[in-house]
Amino acid sequence: MHVKAIGDAAGAVWKILGAKGRIALTTLPKLLDQDNMVVQQGVGWLAREHKVEFEKEGRALYVKLTAHEADAYKKQPATSSSLCTPKTQRNNAASLCSLCLCGENHSG
């Protein structure tokens, strides 16, 4: 897998969680219409950056944005409503934006 594909998936996961709230982990790939492995890697990326948290309910595992990230989503309506399309391909995780991991500058 390429870092860009995983970063794009992480951005898509971040946005759908911001819009919908808590979602079953197994449902994310279907909602995003993306490959399960790439979506799971995107979730892992967000978890590593402390942007999501998990809740177990019965046999189901749910994922949601942390309170801080949910607030960040709410403060960014212009960029939260659709997926970002990076102008240039990024190959370094450190260069990705902290908002949606697309690599763009959302500050203005």
N, C-alpha and C positions, 0 to 999 in steps of 0.2 A: 504494500500500500504506500501511496505517496503522502507525505506530510500535508500537502495542499488539500487532498481529498478528505483527510481526517479533520483538518482545520475547518474546511467548508461544512462538514457534517456537524462538528461541534457548534459552529455558528447557527446552523439550522436548528439543532437541538435547543440551544439557548433561546432562540426566538420563539419556538413553539411552546417551550415551557413558560416563557414570559407571557405569552398570549393565553395559554390554556391552564396554566398551573400544574398541579401534580398529575403525572401520567405514568401508567404502568410501563415498566421498562420494555416489556415484550411488544408493546403497542407502537413505540416510537418509529421503528423502521417502516411500518405500514402507513402511519400518518405522514411520514416524510417521503414515502415512496423511494426509499434508498436501501442499499444493501445492508443487511443486518450487521455484518462484521464491521463495516465502516461506521455505522451509527453507534455501535457499542464502543468502538475506539474513540469516537467523538465524546461520548459520555465519560469515558475514562479520562480524557484530556481535561474536561470540565471539572471532574472530581479531583484530579491532581492539582488543579488551580483553586480548589475550594469554592467553586461557583455553583455546585449542586450538592444536594443531600438526598439521602435515601431513606425510605420508610417501608418497613415490612408489614403487610397486613394479610394475615392468613398465609397462603402460599405465594401471594403476589408481592413483587418488589416494585415500589414506586420511586420515581425520581422527580425532584422539583428544584427550582432555583433557591439558593439561600436567600434570606430576607434582604441582604445587601444587594444581591444581583437582581432580585425582583424589583427593588426600588430603582436600580439603574435602568432596567427595562422600561419602567413606567415613565422615567424622565427622558426617554429617547423615542417619542412617538414617530418621528419622521423616519428613523432608521429601523424601527422595530416592526413596521408593518409589512416589510418585504425583505427577501433575502438580499444581502449585499453581493455585488459582483465586483470582485477585486480588479483594479485597473492593471495591476502587474502581478505576476505569479510570485508567491512568497515560498521560500524553501527553508525558512528558519522560524521556529516557533516563537522566538523572542521578538520577531518583527510584526507579529499579529496584534491587531488592536485588542484592547481589553473589553470592549463592548460586545463584539460578536465574533471576534477572531478572524475577521476577513482581511485585515491588513490595511484598511482605509483609516483616514483620520476623520473621526466624527465630531471633532470639537469645533468645527466651523469652517 
